[in-house]
Amino acid sequence: EGLILKHDGRIAGAIAAFDRAMKIDPNLASAEWNLSDLLFEHRQDLGRADDLLVQALAHGLPDAPKYVIERAIKYQRGGHADRSLKLLEGAVAAKPDDAELHMFRGRYRIEQKASAGALEDFRAAAQIRPNAPIAFPSAGLAEIALATAPPLTSDTSRSLDMPPISTATDLLRAALIDRLQPARRHADAPDFPVEIDAA
């Protein structure tokens, strides 16, 4: 019913229909997502829209991690990085075993200069997906930004042993090597990709 009303442009009726569906089944992930998407699309009660998306993630909606990341990117591009990070905080709490959510939260933590938290996220992603090509280099990057890490850790060492996968990663590897030269240490680091191999 909610989807039909949404398609017909009857937004208030669609919202009411999705609300009724969730009262009947409080764990109905599809209704949570549809209402979340509807509220977000029409810029109505964005806080509730994000809460519903996180609930849909927690209740097992298959594509919820992708929806979270897409919305976080939209917030960031719209100048609301704080909302991106808040959404990802809730998402990681709801699904702590998702490597991509950790990687994206780590990215936004780096941008907000929360390097210690970013390092935790990148290490968590590497533990969840040890063969992901960017997880260990990203952890090394967070150590560069921290400027408090020892000269060589397991993350930086392993990242240097991995074959280059892109120009951005080549830059990251160069920064890691530079990090090991005491006379040239610095806290800033190049941008880096956050995509994780789906394999």
WOVENWO-V360097 format. One record per helix or strand of 2 or more residues. SS is the DSSP state (H for helix, E for strand). FROM is the first residue (numbers start at 1). TO is the last residue. If there is no record, write none. Layout:
((SS	FROM	TO) (SS	FROM	TO))
//
This chain:
((H	2	7) (H	11	24) (H	29	41) (H	46	58) (H	64	77) (H	81	94) (H	99	111) (H	115	128) (H	135	146) (H	154	161) (H	167	179) (H	182	184))
//
